[in-house]
């Protein structure tokens, strides 16, 4: 999984890093798919500009105080709160 985390970091942001501990995981299921998404803490090695992957229009660092007004993928706000990544009450869920 560590190799997959670092590969995805590179593919989705253009950055290199060191994989840290598992933050949490979620399942997303539909009629034609079943995803298990595992999220890890990562330390970025060099502060370089972000480069969006081929499957994304945009990639950006978003400060915690801007997350509440940022368009996030469905379920991400709840995941971040439930797993202690952001302070409780940051989002109006």
Secondary structure, 3 states (H helix, E strand, C coil): CHHHHHHHHHHHHCCCEEEEEEEEEEEEEECCEEEEEEEEEEEECCCCCCCCCCCCCCCCCCCHHHHCCCCCCCCHHHHHHHCCCCCCCCCCC
